[in-house]
Amino acid sequence: MKTEDFLSDDLLKQFKTGQQLNDFLGQIQKRAIEKMLEGELDGHLGYEKNEQRGSKNARKGYGKKKIKTQYGESEIKVPRDRDASFNPMIVPSGKAW
């Protein structure tokens, strides 16, 4: 997929300052990280959300973590599992990011 396919001219024209664009890009990055974490948990558990599970371990809500990126500080939701055996690779537990 090319960038032009999902970032239309009309969308980009709405930003009047560099800060507005920076905030928008930060929101996209936050959402992408959260979805990647959900994908990591799917792989860890061996099934996707809302599917029949094949193991005793299951999803158990979300924790919060503050991260600092080039777009500023943001608080993300990190999915958890019942066994507390999920340690995400993109945002490791117990380490600053």
PyMOL commands that set and color helices and strands:
alter all, ss='L'
color gray80, all
select helices_A, chain A and resi 3-6+9-13+18-45
alter helices_A, ss='H'
color red, helices_A
select strands_A, chain A and resi 59-69+72-81
alter strands_A, ss='S'
color yellow, strands_A
deselect
rebuild
show_as cartoon
